[in-house]
Amino acid sequence: MSQEIERKFLVKDSRYRQLGNYLHIHQGFLSTEKDRVVRVRVHGKKAFLTIKGITKGIARAEYEYKIPMADAKYMLENLCIKPTIEKYRYNVNVEGFTWEIDEFTGENEGLIIAEIELKSAGQDFPKPEWIGEEVTGDVRYYNANLVKKPFRSWE
C-alpha cells in the first residue's frame, strides 16, 4: 500500500518564489467523501487520477495513476464537482527536503499553503522563515474541502 505522510502550513511571505520553479495545476474531484477522495489533476503537461483514503493523524493511503491528457480534460470539464481548483505550485528544496507551495487562484485566491511530505510522522525537518502556522489537522485546508467551501467564502 502506498502511503502519504504530509504536514501543511500557511505561508508568511513570498520569499519562496525566488527559490524554486513553478507549474500550473488544474484539478477537480470526482468524490470528496470523508473516507475516500478521487481527484483528477493536470500538472504541467501530465495528467493523473489519484485516490486517497481517510486521513489518520498525518497519514493516509494514496494511489496515483498517469492518465491520458484528453481524458483528464474531459473529466475536469464534465464530471468533476465545481468549482475546480487552479493553482501555481512552487517546488523548493530546503536542506534536502522538498516543500510544495501552492498559490491558489479563482475562488481560492489569496490562499497560499506549503506542504512537506515525510517518511514518518515523527520525522524532523527544517522550517524556513517564510513558513507560518501549521494547519495540518484543519480540514478547511484540504483541497477536497476547498471545492465545497472555497477560501474566498470564508468569514
Secondary structure as UniProt FT lines:
FT   STRAND          3..11
FT   HELIX           15..18
FT   STRAND          21..33
FT   TURN            34..35
FT   STRAND          36..43
FT   TURN            44..45
FT   STRAND          46..53
FT   TURN            57..58
FT   STRAND          59..66
FT   HELIX           69..78
FT   STRAND          85..94
FT   TURN            95..96
FT   STRAND          97..104
FT   HELIX           106..108
FT   TURN            109..110
FT   STRAND          112..117
FT   TURN            121..122
FT   TURN            129..130
FT   STRAND          131..134
FT   TURN            136..137
FT   HELIX           139..141
FT   HELIX           143..148
FT   HELIX           151..153
//
